[in-house]
Amino acid sequence: MNILSTLIESERLELRKSTKDDIDYILELTSKPENSKFIVRFPRVRYEKALESEDEMAIIIVEKSSGDRVGYFLVAGLRTHSIEWTHVVIDKKGVGYGHESLKLLKAWSFGVKKFHRGWLDCKDYNDRALHLYESEGLIREGIERDVLKIDDRFETLVIFSMLENEYEDRKQKKLEVDPEIILRAQTPYEFLT
Ligand SMILES: CC(C)(COP(=O)(O)OP(=O)(O)OC[C@H]1O[C@@H](n2cnc3c(N)ncnc32)[C@H](O)[C@@H]1OP(=O)(O)O)[C@@H](O)C(=O)NCCC(=O)NCCS
């Protein structure tokens, strides 16, 4: 763990703020066909700007046992009450890192940064991600029909959100990671922006 860049961590994973050395990794990850078909890709300049931005941040997911990068989030709306979880991409799929890292992202968003609302959108045929978000307690708000035009096709997005009281309810039910417990277990510890 690098205490200077760690946002939050669990037993297996650490979320840390990206650096310029992560940009090639993010571009490679988002260009893999198994990921690119489910997201809207961004150019390098977007990630360069995010390094200095107060509105947006790229977050690297690190596997603690190996030190390997295993995925990334892009988050936006950081100066509002409503954080957008813009990109959710797990490279090492199918071992529960989607669940574990999303729990960490919710704990950081609500428990540390005190956002009121977290939200994201998801293509309506992305069954694995739809399952992940629903099983992590996100609420389906609605759909945006044919909102994307990819080549000659239109695509529909499903909007999901969670509110701070819903996160707190789930925390009471032990369905969420509690950052206060992590803090107590790992002092001295810093949660950075
Ligand atoms: C979607 C994604 C983030 C999930 O991460 P992951 O690490 O594979 O997820 P996990 O292993 O924690 O859990 C996946 C769950 O989906 C289930 N699943 C896998 N394929 C599925 C499918 N086709 N339909 C429904 N559920 C599926 C798994 O069985 C598992 O179920 P569980 O809740 O019972 O454990 C990851 O696969 C990914 O990055 N996909 C490509 C990019 C993407 O789609 N990003 C989201 C954009 S909105």
The ligand as a Tripos MOL2 file, in Angstrom:
@<TRIPOS>MOLECULE
LIG
   48    50     1     0     0
SMALL
NO_CHARGES

@<TRIPOS>ATOM
      1 C1        -18.8970   -5.8920  -15.5790 C.3       1 LIG1
      2 C2        -17.6000   -6.0610  -14.7690 C.3       1 LIG1
      3 C3        -17.2070   -4.7070  -14.1670 C.3       1 LIG1
      4 C4        -17.8580   -7.0800  -13.6580 C.3       1 LIG1
      5 O1        -16.6440   -7.3180  -12.9700 O.3       1 LIG1
      6 P1        -16.2590   -8.8120  -12.4710 P.3       1 LIG1
      7 O2        -15.0350   -8.6980  -11.6530 O.co2     1 LIG1
      8 O3        -16.2500   -9.7030  -13.6320 O.co2     1 LIG1
      9 O4        -17.4970   -9.1180  -11.5210 O.3       1 LIG1
     10 P2        -17.6110  -10.1570  -10.3090 P.3       1 LIG1
     11 O5        -16.7520  -11.3350  -10.5970 O.co2     1 LIG1
     12 O6        -17.3990   -9.4420   -9.0300 O.co2     1 LIG1
     13 O7        -19.1700  -10.5430  -10.3850 O.3       1 LIG1
     14 C5        -19.8050  -10.7820  -11.6060 C.3       1 LIG1
     15 C6        -21.1550  -11.4090  -11.3500 C.3       1 LIG1
     16 O8        -21.8550  -11.4210  -12.6300 O.3       1 LIG1
     17 C7        -22.2300  -12.7630  -12.9230 C.3       1 LIG1
     18 N1        -22.2140  -12.8770  -14.3770 N.ar      1 LIG1
     19 C8        -21.1730  -13.1700  -15.1790 C.ar      1 LIG1
     20 N2        -21.5960  -13.1700  -16.4640 N.ar      1 LIG1
     21 C9        -22.9090  -12.8580  -16.4430 C.ar      1 LIG1
     22 C10       -23.8970  -12.7050  -17.4540 C.ar      1 LIG1
     23 N3        -23.6040  -12.8630  -18.7500 N.pl3     1 LIG1
     24 N4        -25.1520  -12.3610  -17.0780 N.ar      1 LIG1
     25 C11       -25.4680  -12.1620  -15.7790 C.ar      1 LIG1
     26 N5        -24.5750  -12.3200  -14.7820 N.ar      1 LIG1
     27 C12       -23.3140  -12.6530  -15.1200 C.ar      1 LIG1
     28 C13       -21.2230  -13.6120  -12.2130 C.3       1 LIG1
     29 O9        -21.7170  -14.9280  -12.0410 O.3       1 LIG1
     30 C14       -21.0950  -12.8520  -10.8960 C.3       1 LIG1
     31 O10       -22.2580  -13.1460  -10.1550 O.3       1 LIG1
     32 P3        -22.3830  -13.0850   -8.5280 P.3       1 LIG1
     33 O11       -23.0160  -11.7590   -8.2320 O.co2     1 LIG1
     34 O12       -23.2910  -14.2090   -8.1580 O.co2     1 LIG1
     35 O13       -20.9920  -13.1990   -7.9550 O.co2     1 LIG1
     36 C15       -16.4270   -6.5930  -15.6510 C.3       1 LIG1
     37 O14       -16.7990   -7.8470  -16.1460 O.3       1 LIG1
     38 C16       -16.0420   -5.6710  -16.8010 C.2       1 LIG1
     39 O15       -15.1730   -4.8280  -16.6430 O.2       1 LIG1
     40 N6        -16.6920   -5.8560  -17.9710 N.am      1 LIG1
     41 C17       -16.3460   -5.0960  -19.1900 C.3       1 LIG1
     42 C18       -16.5830   -3.6250  -19.0440 C.3       1 LIG1
     43 C19       -17.9710   -3.3280  -18.5350 C.2       1 LIG1
     44 O16       -18.9510   -3.9020  -18.9580 O.2       1 LIG1
     45 N7        -18.0410   -2.3610  -17.6140 N.am      1 LIG1
     46 C20       -19.3080   -1.8770  -17.0840 C.3       1 LIG1
     47 C21       -19.8160   -0.7920  -17.9380 C.3       1 LIG1
     48 S1        -21.3890   -0.1620  -17.3320 S.3       1 LIG1
@<TRIPOS>BOND
     1     1     2 1
     2     2     3 1
     3     2     4 1
     4     2    36 1
     5     4     5 1
     6     5     6 1
     7     6     7 2
     8     6     8 1
     9     6     9 1
    10     9    10 1
    11    10    11 2
    12    10    12 1
    13    10    13 1
    14    13    14 1
    15    14    15 1
    16    15    16 1
    17    15    30 1
    18    16    17 1
    19    17    18 1
    20    17    28 1
    21    18    19 ar
    22    18    27 ar
    23    19    20 ar
    24    20    21 ar
    25    21    22 ar
    26    21    27 ar
    27    22    23 1
    28    22    24 ar
    29    24    25 ar
    30    25    26 ar
    31    26    27 ar
    32    28    29 1
    33    28    30 1
    34    30    31 1
    35    31    32 1
    36    32    33 2
    37    32    34 1
    38    32    35 1
    39    36    37 1
    40    36    38 1
    41    38    39 2
    42    38    40 1
    43    40    41 1
    44    41    42 1
    45    42    43 1
    46    43    44 2
    47    43    45 1
    48    45    46 1
    49    46    47 1
    50    47    48 1
@<TRIPOS>SUBSTRUCTURE
     1 LIG1         1 GROUP 0 **** ****
